[in-house]
Amino acid sequence: MSTTSNPYRGYRFPAEIISQAVWLYHSFSLSLREVKLILAARGVIVSYETIREWSLRFGRTYANSLTRRRPQPGDKWFLDEVFARIRGKLHYLWRAVDQHGNVLDVLVQIGRNKKAAKRFFCKLLKGLCYVPRVLVTDRLRSYGAAKCEILPGADHRQSRYLNNRYEVSHQPMRRRDRHMRRFKSARHAQQFLSTHSPIHNHFQLRRHRLSANEHRAAREHSFATWRDATGVALVE
């Protein structure tokens, strides 16, 4: 991590253990207790509440660091929203992915109207030095209305089928939602997904498009970037 001080100072466990726990929790569909069991098999005795604290304390920092290190996203964006019930109330999880499968951002909102779509577009564009060439969405009218105001120059393609390929990218979130027995609040959902999406996506290497050697090289590069992002190399 790009910091002059050691972020792990004062913690009983070394950086390697902390980053490993956060990686396990966000890269796989594991509960905190299952991560605890895996660490125990390696001789690391730690409570699941401590793992939760590590995830909250370091997870978002890791995710932000990975986001800064990723290549510039593609110019073709696939946008979709799925519903989730949080304490019995309907919410929508807005999500954007580029043509390479990279998750651009996630936003939890209670509506799916023009105002909600505009808010999501503004969040996607924040900090970017370019605008997308193509937007691919379903037939929700809110996208078209927001696009005319925020991204008037982008080509907007609407179809119930064009987005099918990227709707499956919601599956990791769906699995985690079930595993966690539903999110406790909209704030909790946003906090978790903002951490989970960049970390989980970082290790999704699109194996079907790579040879064995290319996959191993890409995997090693992902782990090298992870070590750099978590600052493990700096404290070794």
Protein Blocks (a to p, Z undefined) as FASTA:
>chain_A
ZZfbdfkgoiabdfklmmmmmmmmmmpccdfklmmmmmmmnopacdfklmmmmmmmmmmm
mmmmmmmmpccddfbdcdddddddeehiacdddddddfkopafbdcddfbfcfklmmmmm
mmmmgopabdcfbdcddfbfklmmmmmmmmmmbccdddfklmmmmmmmmmmmmmmmmmnn
pafbfklmmmmmmmmmmmmmmmmgolmlpcfklmmmmmmmmmmmmmmmnommmmZZ
